[in-house]
């Protein structure tokens, strides 16, 4: 397939999704003819070339040209399609749409009437019926039958079969029981308020049953990965975090290493108080590429500088850890720091912006030595989802008191675990070097427990073996028990909405496409003055002035396409290609794309060259989409202009997060502005 055919197909596909209007479909070729010469590079178009190889691609292009010429000549010899049959086809499908004719019968009649074999598309052809499983799944999502997953719900009693939310009851008072997934108080008053349950569920459940129930929003996130909109303002988040200000507590600040300083709330230092002890945890370190041996120390220093620049006093920062809440890397070290620095002098709060991984870390700590042993069976896990703002209210678990003997036992276990992990790491490095597979280079840790249930706290009131009122087991944690009123707790706080982030503009599918799920593989490009590079439809970087050509490194999810053009054509290209596969995110209906915020430029960025041309000078961050590492010759200067929706989250990171990232680049692609996709790690 040629570059031309691919571009035309891309535009046709997106136009078909946006609207079925024949006028719009007819303009696909016009768009292609107008813009094909304006695109200097497209990762979407060149992906086929890279897969087949340069030589094989040239052969395919030659065959396609001969085939197009053959089709053009053959079409001149084919008899024209009878007008009467066109009319028959249109009338048939008009009847199908009104339900007067069975679709299968209409298809059979049309097949019988086709005397001439013509290359036309039958737009109204009836779609084959889906399988019973697909129909049942669609029915659940459209009729509210997802409620059947709940034990006490009778979906036959729904008054409105088309309701997506069930039936609310504004007259029913709210409960004082929090949702086990997000912490919001359960109620059946209004679907847009956090903690909502349909009245059919809410009224039938006893207090004990509600204590083990999650709200409708958490249910959708957990089972369908669908986010139900709720009405929560940023002021409510800040007010909740402000309650920590007058308390003696340790704050564990989580930062997304792929999105900082955008994942650091600018006013958080003032909200927490001037003397608040802080433990910084840089999350998602497992997704960073590994260009050199000492890259983690440079990441730590870069993160520390960014935290200080955000208003936190250096004296308040007790430690900076690099962790992965998903793989467990560094979590045991973080727990050790909490024990050694803080102990049980006060509560511990996990704080940070939305989507930094607080709920995932909360679940990891729940099964670790930080949590009281038997309490882990009684505390429901937080809802972890890529959707921003998953946790609405504070979830918590009791902290285990780390006596000297327990700390000694824990140290012995970690020492044994460290030896095992060292041997495992050497094996994984050898596998990564031999196979070249990045999964073996992923940073992985193990989270375990030092203390066994049967040896400790056998008479603890957290225990599920305790009985109350007969044979009913304790299924919830009684925090008001006199023995635990003075306990210290670890809280999972709600995420603070950062105005620099663009994740709240995206749908769930677009977030999954934007947020990396595996080690980032850097993509390197050659830019010349007057060129622009697009990162999907989420942002762009203009090379305004400087040396004739430079190299930039993109760190972003591989699912986000890139496109390079001349800056003079950038605005028009963006307007015409937004919503197509060429730019990827965002996509959707015509109305959705019409409401998408326009790209706006931040002030020009002046960058000075480094002493070594192979070192990345700085990073230019484009909000939550990714960042570009800039490489300049020695003593050179260059000017860049960055664009994002509503000018959100344009930041210059100096020094760069990965200054040796250019070492991971692939070979230059012949006749292209791009290099082959780089490796995720440097073989040691």
C-alpha positions as CSV (number, residue, x, y, z in Angstrom):
1,X,0.0,0.0,0.0
2,X,1.3,3.4,-0.9
3,X,1.6,6.5,1.2
4,X,-1.1,8.2,-0.9
5,X,-3.6,5.3,-0.6
6,X,-3.1,5.1,3.1
7,X,-3.7,8.8,3.7
8,X,-6.8,8.8,1.6
9,X,-8.1,5.7,3.5
10,X,-7.3,7.4,6.8
11,X,-9.4,10.5,6.0
12,X,-12.2,8.4,4.6
13,X,-12.4,6.3,7.8
14,X,-12.6,9.2,10.1
15,X,-15.1,11.1,7.9
16,X,-17.3,8.0,7.9
17,X,-17.2,8.0,11.8
18,X,-18.0,11.7,12.0
19,X,-20.9,11.7,9.6
20,X,-22.5,9.5,7.0
21,X,-23.2,12.5,4.8
22,X,-22.3,11.8,1.1
23,X,-21.1,15.3,0.8
24,X,-18.5,14.8,3.5
25,X,-17.4,11.4,2.1
26,X,-17.0,13.0,-1.3
27,X,-14.5,15.5,0.1
28,X,-12.0,12.9,1.3
29,X,-10.2,12.8,-2.0
30,X,-10.2,16.6,-2.2
31,X,-8.6,16.8,1.3
32,X,-6.0,14.3,0.3
33,X,-5.1,16.0,-3.0
34,X,-4.8,19.3,-1.1
35,X,-2.6,18.2,1.8
36,X,-0.5,15.2,0.5
37,X,2.4,17.5,-0.4
38,X,2.3,19.4,2.8
39,X,3.2,16.4,5.1
40,X,6.9,16.0,5.4
41,X,6.7,13.0,7.7
42,X,3.9,10.9,9.4
43,X,4.5,8.0,11.8
44,X,1.0,6.7,10.8
45,X,2.0,6.5,7.1
46,X,5.5,5.4,7.6
47,X,4.7,2.6,10.0
48,X,4.0,0.3,7.0
49,X,7.3,1.2,5.4
50,X,9.1,0.4,8.6
51,X,7.4,-3.0,9.0
52,X,8.1,-4.1,5.4
53,X,11.5,-2.6,4.9
54,X,12.6,0.1,2.4
55,X,13.1,-2.4,-0.5
56,X,9.9,-4.3,0.0
57,X,7.9,-1.1,0.3
58,X,9.3,0.2,-3.0
59,X,8.2,-3.1,-4.7
60,X,4.7,-2.8,-3.3
61,X,4.5,0.8,-4.4
62,X,5.4,-0.2,-7.9
63,X,2.8,-3.0,-8.0
64,X,0.2,-0.6,-6.7
65,X,0.9,1.9,-9.4
66,X,0.5,-0.8,-12.1
67,X,-2.7,-2.0,-10.5
68,X,-4.2,1.5,-10.4
69,X,-3.3,2.0,-14.0
70,X,-5.0,-1.3,-14.9
71,X,-8.2,-0.4,-13.0
72,X,-8.3,3.0,-14.7
73,X,-8.1,1.4,-18.1
74,X,-10.6,-1.3,-17.3
75,X,-13.2,1.1,-15.9
76,X,-13.5,2.7,-19.4
77,X,-14.6,-0.6,-20.9
78,X,-17.3,-1.4,-18.3
79,X,-21.0,-0.6,-19.2
80,X,-22.6,2.1,-17.2
81,X,-24.9,1.0,-14.3
82,X,-28.6,1.1,-15.2
83,X,-30.4,4.1,-13.6
84,X,-33.5,1.9,-12.9
85,X,-31.4,-0.5,-10.7
86,X,-30.1,2.4,-8.7
87,X,-33.6,3.5,-8.0
88,X,-34.6,-0.1,-7.0
89,X,-31.8,-0.2,-4.6
90,X,-32.7,3.1,-3.0
91,X,-36.4,2.2,-2.7
92,X,-35.5,-1.2,-1.1
93,X,-33.5,0.3,1.7
94,X,-36.0,3.1,2.3
95,X,-38.5,0.2,3.1
96,X,-35.9,-1.6,5.2
97,X,-35.4,1.6,7.3
98,X,-39.1,1.9,7.9
99,X,-39.4,-1.8,8.8
100,X,-41.8,-2.7,6.0
101,X,-39.4,-5.1,4.4
102,X,-37.3,-7.8,6.1
103,X,-33.5,-6.9,5.7
104,X,-32.6,-10.5,4.7
105,X,-35.3,-10.5,2.0
106,X,-34.1,-7.1,0.7
107,X,-30.6,-8.4,0.4
108,X,-31.7,-11.5,-1.5
109,X,-33.7,-9.4,-3.9
110,X,-30.8,-7.0,-4.5
111,X,-28.4,-9.9,-5.2
112,X,-30.8,-11.3,-7.7
113,X,-31.2,-7.9,-9.4
114,X,-27.5,-7.3,-9.9
115,X,-27.0,-8.0,-13.6
116,X,-23.9,-5.9,-13.9
117,X,-20.9,-6.4,-11.6
118,X,-19.9,-2.8,-10.7
119,X,-17.5,-1.5,-8.2
120,X,-20.0,0.5,-6.2
121,X,-20.6,0.5,-2.4
122,X,-24.0,-0.5,-1.1
123,X,-24.3,2.0,1.7
124,X,-27.5,0.6,3.1
125,X,-26.6,-3.1,3.3
126,X,-28.1,-4.7,6.4
127,X,-25.5,-5.4,9.1
128,X,-25.2,-9.1,10.1
129,X,-26.7,-9.8,13.5
130,X,-24.3,-9.9,16.5
131,X,-23.8,-12.9,18.6
132,X,-26.0,-13.6,21.7
133,X,-23.1,-12.6,24.0
134,X,-22.6,-9.2,22.3
135,X,-26.3,-8.5,22.4
136,X,-26.5,-9.3,26.1
137,X,-23.5,-7.1,26.8
138,X,-25.0,-4.2,24.8
139,X,-28.3,-4.7,26.6
140,X,-26.5,-4.4,30.0
141,X,-24.9,-1.1,29.0
142,X,-28.0,0.4,27.5
143,X,-30.8,-0.8,29.8
144,X,-29.1,-0.6,33.2
145,X,-29.0,-4.4,33.5
146,X,-25.4,-4.1,34.8
147,X,-27.1,-3.9,38.2
148,X,-27.7,-7.7,38.0
149,X,-24.1,-8.1,39.3
150,X,-25.4,-7.0,42.6
151,X,-27.0,-9.6,44.8
152,X,-30.1,-7.7,46.0
153,X,-31.2,-6.1,42.8
154,X,-34.3,-7.0,40.9
155,X,-34.0,-5.5,37.4
156,X,-37.6,-6.5,36.5
157,X,-38.9,-3.8,38.8
158,X,-37.2,-1.0,37.0
159,X,-39.8,1.6,36.0
160,X,-37.7,2.9,33.1
161,X,-36.1,0.2,31.1
162,X,-33.9,2.6,29.2
163,X,-32.4,4.2,32.4
164,X,-28.7,4.0,32.6
165,X,-28.6,5.0,36.3
166,X,-31.5,3.1,37.9
167,X,-34.1,5.0,39.8
168,X,-33.1,7.7,42.3
169,X,-35.2,8.7,45.3
170,X,-34.5,12.3,46.5
171,X,-36.7,11.7,49.6
172,X,-34.5,8.9,51.0
173,X,-31.9,10.3,53.4
174,X,-28.2,9.6,52.8
175,X,-26.4,7.0,54.8
176,X,-23.2,7.6,56.9
177,X,-21.5,4.6,55.3
178,X,-18.6,5.3,52.8
179,X,-18.2,3.5,49.5
180,X,-15.5,0.9,49.8
181,X,-14.0,2.0,46.4
182,X,-13.9,5.8,46.5
183,X,-15.0,6.7,50.1
184,X,-18.0,8.8,49.1
185,X,-21.1,8.4,51.4
186,X,-23.6,6.0,49.9
187,X,-27.1,7.4,48.9
188,X,-29.8,7.2,46.3
189,X,-30.6,10.9,46.0
190,X,-29.0,12.0,42.7
191,X,-26.8,10.1,40.1
192,X,-24.5,13.1,39.7
193,X,-23.5,13.2,43.4
194,X,-20.6,10.9,44.4
195,X,-21.6,7.7,46.2
196,X,-24.9,7.2,44.3
197,X,-26.7,3.8,44.3
198,X,-30.0,3.2,42.7
199,X,-32.9,3.1,45.1
200,X,-33.6,-0.5,44.2
201,X,-30.3,-1.4,45.7
202,X,-29.9,1.2,48.5
203,X,-33.3,0.6,50.2
204,X,-33.0,-3.2,50.2
205,X,-29.6,-3.4,51.9
206,X,-29.1,-3.4,55.6
207,X,-26.4,-1.4,57.2
208,X,-24.0,-4.4,57.3
209,X,-24.6,-5.1,53.6
210,X,-24.0,-1.4,52.7
211,X,-20.6,-1.6,54.4
212,X,-19.4,-4.1,51.8
213,X,-21.0,-2.3,48.8
214,X,-19.4,0.0,46.3
215,X,-21.2,2.8,44.6
216,X,-22.4,2.8,41.0
217,X,-19.5,4.9,39.7
218,X,-16.9,2.5,41.2
219,X,-18.9,-0.4,39.8
220,X,-18.7,1.0,36.3
221,X,-15.0,1.7,36.6
222,X,-14.2,-1.7,37.9
223,X,-16.3,-3.9,35.6
224,X,-16.6,-1.8,32.4
225,X,-13.9,0.8,32.6
226,X,-16.6,3.5,32.1
227,X,-16.5,6.7,34.1
228,X,-19.9,8.1,35.2
229,X,-19.8,11.9,35.6
230,X,-20.1,13.3,39.1
231,X,-20.4,16.8,40.3
232,X,-17.3,17.6,42.4
233,X,-15.6,21.0,42.3
234,X,-11.9,21.6,42.7
235,X,-12.7,23.7,45.8
236,X,-14.2,20.6,47.5
237,X,-10.9,18.7,46.9
238,X,-8.8,21.6,48.3
239,X,-11.1,22.0,51.4
240,X,-10.7,18.3,52.2
241,X,-6.9,18.4,51.9
242,X,-6.8,21.6,54.0
243,X,-8.1,19.6,57.0
244,X,-4.6,18.2,57.3
245,X,-3.1,21.6,58.0
246,X,-3.6,21.7,61.8
247,X,-2.8,18.0,62.3
248,X,0.4,16.3,63.3
249,X,0.8,14.1,60.2
250,X,3.3,12.9,57.6
251,X,2.4,13.7,53.9
252,X,3.6,11.2,51.3
253,X,3.5,13.3,48.1
254,X,3.0,11.2,45.0
255,X,4.3,12.6,41.7
256,X,3.9,11.1,38.2
257,X,7.4,10.9,36.7
258,X,5.9,11.0,33.2
259,X,4.0,14.2,33.9
260,X,5.8,16.6,36.3
261,X,5.6,19.4,37.2
262,X,2.0,19.1,35.8
263,X,1.3,16.5,38.5
264,X,2.3,18.8,41.3
265,X,-0.4,21.1,42.6
266,X,1.1,24.6,42.7
267,X,-0.5,25.6,46.0
268,X,-0.1,22.3,47.8
269,X,2.8,23.4,50.0
270,X,0.6,26.2,51.5
271,X,-2.4,23.9,51.9
272,X,-0.3,21.3,53.9
273,X,1.3,24.0,56.0
274,X,4.9,25.5,56.3
275,X,6.3,22.9,58.7
276,X,4.8,19.7,57.2
277,X,7.3,16.8,56.9
278,X,7.2,15.4,53.3
279,X,8.2,12.1,51.8
280,X,8.2,12.4,48.0
281,X,7.4,9.3,45.9
282,X,8.1,9.6,42.2
283,X,5.7,7.0,40.8
284,X,5.8,5.1,37.4
285,X,9.6,4.8,37.4
286,X,9.1,1.4,35.7
287,X,7.9,3.2,32.5
288,X,11.0,5.4,32.0
289,X,13.5,4.2,29.4
290,X,17.0,3.2,30.8
291,X,19.7,5.0,28.8
292,X,22.6,4.6,31.3
293,X,23.6,3.1,34.6
294,X,23.2,6.2,36.7
295,X,19.9,7.4,35.2
296,X,17.9,6.9,38.4
297,X,20.0,9.2,40.4
298,X,19.6,11.9,37.8
299,X,15.8,11.4,37.8
300,X,15.8,11.7,41.6
301,X,17.8,15.0,41.4
302,X,15.5,16.4,38.7
303,X,12.4,15.5,40.7
304,X,13.8,17.1,43.9
305,X,14.5,20.3,42.1
306,X,11.0,20.4,40.7
307,X,9.5,19.8,44.1
308,X,11.5,22.8,45.6
309,X,10.5,25.0,42.6
310,X,6.9,24.2,43.4
311,X,7.2,25.9,46.8
312,X,8.2,23.1,49.2
313,X,11.0,23.9,51.6
314,X,14.1,21.8,51.3
315,X,14.2,21.2,55.1
316,X,10.7,19.7,54.9
317,X,11.6,17.1,52.3
318,X,12.7,14.1,54.4
319,X,13.4,11.7,51.5
320,X,12.7,11.3,47.8
321,X,11.9,7.7,46.6
322,X,11.4,6.4,43.1
323,X,8.7,3.7,43.1
324,X,6.3,1.8,40.9
325,X,3.0,1.2,42.7
326,X,2.1,-1.1,39.8
327,X,5.1,-3.4,39.9
328,X,6.1,-2.9,43.6
329,X,9.5,-1.5,42.8
330,X,10.8,0.7,45.7
331,X,7.6,0.3,47.8
332,X,9.4,-1.7,50.5
333,X,12.1,1.0,50.7
334,X,9.3,3.7,51.1
335,X,7.7,1.7,53.9
336,X,11.1,1.5,55.7
337,X,11.5,5.3,55.4
338,X,8.1,5.8,56.9
339,X,8.9,3.6,59.8
340,X,12.3,5.1,60.4
341,X,11.4,8.8,59.9
342,X,7.9,8.9,61.3
343,X,6.9,5.7,63.1
344,X,3.5,6.2,64.7
345,X,3.8,9.8,65.8
346,X,0.8,10.7,63.7
347,X,-1.3,9.8,60.7
348,X,0.1,9.4,57.2
349,X,-1.6,11.0,54.2
350,X,-1.1,10.0,50.5
351,X,-1.5,13.3,48.6
352,X,-1.1,14.3,45.0
353,X,-2.9,15.2,41.8
354,X,-5.3,13.0,40.0
355,X,-4.0,9.9,38.2
356,X,-0.6,9.8,39.9
357,X,-1.3,6.3,41.4
358,X,-2.4,7.1,44.9
359,X,-5.1,4.4,44.9
360,X,-2.7,1.8,43.5
361,X,-0.1,2.6,46.2
362,X,-2.9,2.6,48.8
363,X,-3.8,-1.0,47.8
364,X,-0.1,-2.0,47.8
365,X,0.4,-0.6,51.3
366,X,-2.7,-2.3,52.5
367,X,-1.0,-5.7,51.9
368,X,2.3,-4.7,53.4
369,X,4.0,-4.3,56.8
370,X,2.6,-0.7,57.1
371,X,-1.0,-2.1,57.6
372,X,-2.1,-3.8,60.8
373,X,-2.0,-7.5,59.9
374,X,-5.6,-8.6,60.3
375,X,-7.1,-5.2,59.3
376,X,-6.2,-5.9,55.7
377,X,-9.1,-8.4,55.5
378,X,-11.6,-5.8,56.6
379,X,-10.6,-2.8,54.5
380,X,-11.9,-2.8,50.9
381,X,-9.4,-1.8,48.3
382,X,-9.5,1.6,46.6
383,X,-10.8,1.8,43.0
384,X,-7.8,2.1,40.7
385,X,-8.6,3.5,37.3
386,X,-7.0,5.6,34.6
387,X,-9.9,8.0,34.9
388,X,-8.8,11.2,36.7
389,X,-10.3,11.8,40.2
390,X,-11.2,8.2,41.0
391,X,-11.1,8.7,44.8
392,X,-13.7,11.1,46.0
393,X,-13.3,10.9,49.8
394,X,-10.6,9.6,52.2
395,X,-10.1,5.9,52.5
396,X,-7.9,4.6,55.3
397,X,-6.4,1.7,57.1
398,X,-4.7,1.4,60.6
399,X,-0.9,1.6,60.8
400,X,1.0,-1.2,62.5
401,X,3.1,0.0,65.4
402,X,6.7,-0.8,64.5
403,X,8.3,-2.0,67.7
404,X,12.1,-2.5,67.8
405,X,11.7,-6.3,67.6
406,X,9.3,-6.1,64.7
407,X,11.6,-3.7,62.8
408,X,14.4,-6.2,63.4
409,X,12.3,-9.0,62.0
410,X,11.4,-6.9,59.0
411,X,15.1,-6.0,58.4
412,X,16.0,-9.7,58.4
413,X,13.3,-10.5,55.9
414,X,14.3,-7.6,53.6
415,X,17.9,-8.7,53.7
416,X,17.0,-12.2,52.5
417,X,14.7,-10.7,49.9
418,X,17.4,-8.3,48.7
419,X,19.7,-11.3,48.0
420,X,17.0,-13.1,46.1
421,X,16.1,-9.9,44.1
422,X,19.8,-9.4,43.2
423,X,20.0,-12.8,41.7
424,X,16.7,-12.3,39.9
425,X,17.8,-9.0,38.6
426,X,21.0,-10.5,37.1
427,X,19.0,-13.2,35.4
428,X,16.5,-10.6,34.0
429,X,19.4,-8.5,32.7
430,X,20.9,-11.5,30.9
431,X,17.5,-12.3,29.4
432,X,17.0,-8.7,28.3
433,X,20.4,-8.6,26.7
434,X,19.9,-11.9,24.9
435,X,16.3,-11.3,23.7
436,X,16.2,-7.5,23.5
437,X,12.7,-7.7,25.0
438,X,12.0,-4.7,27.2
439,X,9.7,-6.6,29.6
440,X,12.8,-8.2,31.1
441,X,14.3,-4.8,31.8
442,X,11.2,-3.6,33.7
443,X,11.9,-2.6,37.3
444,X,10.1,-5.0,39.5
445,X,9.8,-5.3,43.3
446,X,8.1,-7.6,45.8
447,X,5.9,-6.5,48.6
448,X,5.5,-9.0,51.4
449,X,4.5,-9.4,55.0
450,X,6.9,-10.0,57.9
451,X,4.3,-11.0,60.5
452,X,2.0,-13.9,60.3
453,X,-1.7,-13.7,61.3
454,X,-1.6,-16.6,63.7
455,X,1.4,-15.3,65.6
456,X,0.3,-11.8,66.1
457,X,-2.8,-10.0,67.3
458,X,-4.7,-13.2,67.9
459,X,-7.2,-11.3,70.1
460,X,-7.3,-8.2,67.9
461,X,-10.8,-6.8,67.3
462,X,-9.9,-6.4,63.6
463,X,-9.9,-10.2,63.3
464,X,-12.5,-11.8,61.1
465,X,-12.6,-14.8,63.5
466,X,-14.2,-12.6,66.2
467,X,-17.9,-13.1,66.6
468,X,-20.5,-10.7,67.6
469,X,-24.2,-11.3,68.2
470,X,-24.1,-15.0,67.4
471,X,-22.4,-16.6,64.4
472,X,-22.1,-13.6,62.1
473,X,-18.4,-12.7,61.4
474,X,-17.1,-9.2,61.5
475,X,-17.0,-8.0,58.0
476,X,-16.1,-4.3,58.6
477,X,-13.6,-2.4,60.6
478,X,-14.9,-0.8,63.8
479,X,-12.7,2.2,64.2
480,X,-14.8,3.6,67.1
481,X,-13.8,0.7,69.4
482,X,-12.1,2.1,72.5
483,X,-9.0,0.1,71.8
484,X,-8.5,1.8,68.5
485,X,-9.7,5.4,69.0
486,X,-6.0,6.5,69.4
487,X,-4.7,4.4,66.4
488,X,-2.8,6.1,63.7
489,X,-4.1,5.8,60.2
490,X,-2.9,5.9,56.6
491,X,-5.3,7.9,54.3
492,X,-5.8,7.8,50.6
493,X,-6.9,11.4,49.8
494,X,-8.8,12.5,46.7
495,X,-6.7,13.8,43.8
496,X,-6.4,17.5,43.3
497,X,-7.4,18.6,39.9
498,X,-4.4,20.2,38.2
499,X,-5.4,22.9,35.7
500,X,-2.2,22.2,33.6
501,X,-3.3,18.6,32.9
502,X,-5.4,17.7,29.8
503,X,-6.6,14.3,30.9
504,X,-9.9,15.8,32.0
505,X,-10.5,16.7,28.3
506,X,-10.2,13.1,27.1
507,X,-12.6,10.2,27.0
508,X,-11.7,6.9,28.7
509,X,-10.6,5.4,25.4
510,X,-8.4,8.4,24.7
511,X,-6.8,8.3,28.1
512,X,-5.9,4.7,27.6
513,X,-4.3,5.6,24.3
514,X,-2.5,8.6,25.8
515,X,-1.1,7.2,29.1
516,X,1.9,4.8,28.5
517,X,1.4,1.2,29.8
518,X,4.9,-0.1,29.1
519,X,8.4,1.2,29.1
520,X,8.6,4.2,26.8
521,X,10.6,3.8,23.7
522,X,12.1,7.1,22.6
523,X,11.5,8.4,19.1
524,X,14.1,10.7,17.6
525,X,13.5,13.2,14.8
526,X,15.5,15.6,12.7
527,X,14.0,19.1,12.6
528,X,15.0,21.9,10.4
529,X,14.2,25.6,11.0
530,X,10.7,26.5,10.1
531,X,9.3,22.9,10.8
532,X,6.6,21.8,13.2
533,X,6.1,18.4,14.8
534,X,2.7,17.4,16.1
535,X,2.2,15.0,19.0
536,X,-1.2,13.5,18.0
537,X,-3.8,16.3,18.2
538,X,-2.7,17.1,21.8
539,X,0.1,19.5,21.1
540,X,2.8,20.7,18.7
541,X,6.4,22.1,18.8
542,X,7.6,24.7,16.3
543,X,11.3,25.0,15.6
544,X,11.4,28.8,15.1
545,X,15.2,29.6,14.7
546,X,18.6,28.1,15.4
547,X,21.0,25.8,13.6
548,X,19.9,24.5,10.2
549,X,19.0,21.1,11.7
550,X,18.7,19.6,15.2
551,X,17.6,16.4,16.8
552,X,14.7,16.1,19.2
553,X,13.7,13.1,21.2
554,X,10.0,12.3,21.9
555,X,9.0,10.5,25.1
556,X,5.3,9.5,24.8
557,X,3.1,6.5,24.4
558,X,3.7,4.7,21.1
559,X,0.0,4.8,20.4
560,X,0.2,8.6,19.9
561,X,1.1,9.3,16.2
562,X,3.5,12.1,15.1
563,X,3.4,14.4,12.1
564,X,6.0,16.8,10.7
565,X,5.2,19.7,8.4
566,X,6.3,23.2,7.6
567,X,5.2,25.7,10.3
568,X,3.4,27.8,7.6
569,X,1.1,24.8,6.9
570,X,0.7,23.6,10.5
571,X,-2.6,25.4,11.4
572,X,-4.4,24.4,8.2
573,X,-3.2,20.8,8.5
574,X,-4.4,20.6,12.1
575,X,-7.8,21.9,11.2
576,X,-8.3,19.5,8.4
577,X,-6.7,16.3,9.9
578,X,-8.0,16.6,13.4
579,X,-10.1,13.5,14.1
580,X,-8.3,11.3,11.5
581,X,-5.9,8.5,12.1
582,X,-3.1,10.9,11.1
583,X,-3.4,12.7,14.4
584,X,-5.2,10.0,16.4
585,X,-6.3,11.6,19.7
586,X,-8.8,13.3,19.9
587,X,-11.5,11.6,17.8
588,X,-15.2,11.1,17.8
589,X,-18.3,12.7,16.4
590,X,-18.4,16.0,14.6
591,X,-19.9,17.7,17.6
592,X,-17.1,16.4,19.9
593,X,-14.3,17.7,17.6
594,X,-16.1,21.0,17.2
595,X,-16.0,21.5,21.0
596,X,-12.3,20.4,21.3
597,X,-10.2,23.4,22.6
598,X,-8.0,25.0,20.1
599,X,-4.2,24.8,20.3
600,X,-2.7,27.9,21.8
601,X,1.0,28.9,21.9
602,X,3.0,29.6,25.0
603,X,5.8,32.2,25.0
604,X,8.8,31.4,22.9
605,X,11.4,29.2,24.6
606,X,15.1,30.0,24.2
607,X,17.5,27.0,24.6
608,X,21.3,27.1,24.8
609,X,23.5,24.2,23.6
610,X,25.3,21.8,26.0
611,X,29.0,21.1,26.1
612,X,28.4,17.7,24.6
613,X,26.2,17.6,21.5
614,X,25.1,14.1,22.5
615,X,23.5,15.3,25.8
616,X,19.9,16.5,26.0
617,X,19.9,20.1,27.1
618,X,16.3,20.4,28.4
619,X,12.9,18.9,28.2
620,X,9.8,20.8,26.8
621,X,6.8,19.2,28.4
622,X,3.4,19.3,26.5
623,X,1.1,18.7,29.5
624,X,0.1,15.1,30.0
625,X,0.8,14.0,26.4
626,X,4.6,13.7,26.7
627,X,7.8,15.7,26.3
628,X,10.5,16.5,23.8
629,X,14.2,16.3,24.7
630,X,16.2,19.0,22.9
631,X,19.7,18.3,21.6
632,X,21.8,21.2,20.4
633,X,25.4,21.6,19.2
634,X,27.8,23.3,21.6
635,X,27.5,27.1,22.0
636,X,24.3,27.1,19.8
637,X,21.0,28.8,20.6
638,X,17.6,27.9,19.4
639,X,14.0,29.2,19.8
640,X,11.0,26.9,20.1
641,X,7.3,27.6,20.4
642,X,5.0,25.0,22.1
643,X,1.3,24.6,21.6
644,X,-1.3,22.8,23.7
645,X,-5.1,23.0,24.2
646,X,-5.8,26.3,25.9
647,X,-2.0,26.6,26.5
648,X,-2.2,24.0,29.2
649,X,0.9,22.5,30.9
650,X,3.8,23.9,28.7
651,X,6.9,23.6,30.9
652,X,10.7,23.7,30.4
653,X,12.5,21.1,32.5
654,X,16.1,22.1,33.1
655,X,18.2,19.9,33.5
656,X,16.6,17.2,31.4
657,X,15.1,14.1,33.0
658,X,17.1,11.8,30.8
659,X,20.2,13.7,29.5
660,X,21.7,10.6,27.8
661,X,18.5,9.6,26.1
662,X,20.0,10.1,22.6
663,X,22.1,6.9,23.2
664,X,18.9,4.9,22.8
665,X,18.0,6.2,19.3
666,X,17.7,3.9,16.3
667,X,19.3,4.2,12.9
668,X,18.3,7.0,10.6
669,X,15.5,6.0,8.1
670,X,16.6,6.6,4.5
671,X,14.9,9.6,3.0
672,X,13.0,10.5,6.2
673,X,13.2,13.0,9.0
674,X,12.8,10.2,11.5
675,X,15.1,7.6,13.1
676,X,14.0,4.1,13.8
677,X,12.2,3.7,17.2
678,X,14.8,3.6,19.9
679,X,15.4,0.8,22.4
680,X,13.8,1.0,25.9
681,X,17.1,0.2,27.6
682,X,20.8,0.2,27.1
683,X,22.3,-3.3,27.3
684,X,24.7,-3.5,30.2
